[in-house]
Amino acid sequence: MEKKFDNSFVNLREEANGRVSVKLQPNALSKSDSEQYYGKVTRVTYSNQNILDMVAEELPDMTIGKITDVMTAYTTVLRKTLANGYACKFGTLGTFYIASKGTTESANGKTELTIKFTPEKTMRDSVVQKIEIAESTYVAPKMTVDSMTDIARNAADGVLKSGTSVSIRGNNLRIGGAESGIWCAPVNDEGKLTGDDSNWKKVAQDFFLNTSKNLIFTLPEDLEAEAKYCFVLKTRCIGYSKRERKFILQATTPSFKVVA
């Protein structure tokens, strides 16, 4: 009996219709005085089952099981070849190869390794020319705060004890670069900043944890008891890179009350 294929994937393929969306972000590493942007493409991702169905359509005389066996063997051979330090070229598709990743601080050091893929020019040109950019929008990078916790009490109730550890979770939080840091800024009962930054208290930057997703540090001991503050966070960090953005990312946390 002839195998019938589910048309859901065919519909998905037609819906994609050779179009992608591009999200623009400022190029913080550019040395040019003018603003420059780089794009990140958002696209539909085909699952392994989608690919198997497509191959089966191209090879109607082969069963899905046999196609799966061939693709599995292909992947195994690729993995073994790369693990032996060789590059793998696949016709007009392109080449998988081992590449150096990151930097080392020693002239005799060893960098980490990664796997990269470079498509052949004929493949790249024939595919890219058929794709239309349906949408290109600018999305500014931002620092966000999701939670703020008093670690000693394991409580996120808006009350922090002076001199104890605080955890802030969110995105793009890693502190570093010129004019960066964390400040305790006084707020009023509505949680609005009062006065100017001259009465802000800077947090010591010997953080227990300083990552893009989590900051752990000690709340200064000399904050006014029963007063309300918020944290003002500023950074120029680009992920875990040692390079700095040209501009500062800034975020303000919800207000908290200080207890002695």
Salt bridges, closest charged atoms under 4 A:
GLU57 OE1 - ARG13 NH2 3.65
GLU105 OE2 - LYS242 NZ 2.84
ASP125 OD2 - LYS121 NZ 2.59
GLU132 OE1 - ARG19 NE 3.33
ASP150 OD2 - ARG153 NE 3.44
ASP157 OD1 - ARG153 NH2 2.90
GLU179 OE1 - ARG236 NH2 2.74
ASP222 OD2 - LYS201 NZ 2.88
GLU226 OE1 - LYS257 NZ 3.61
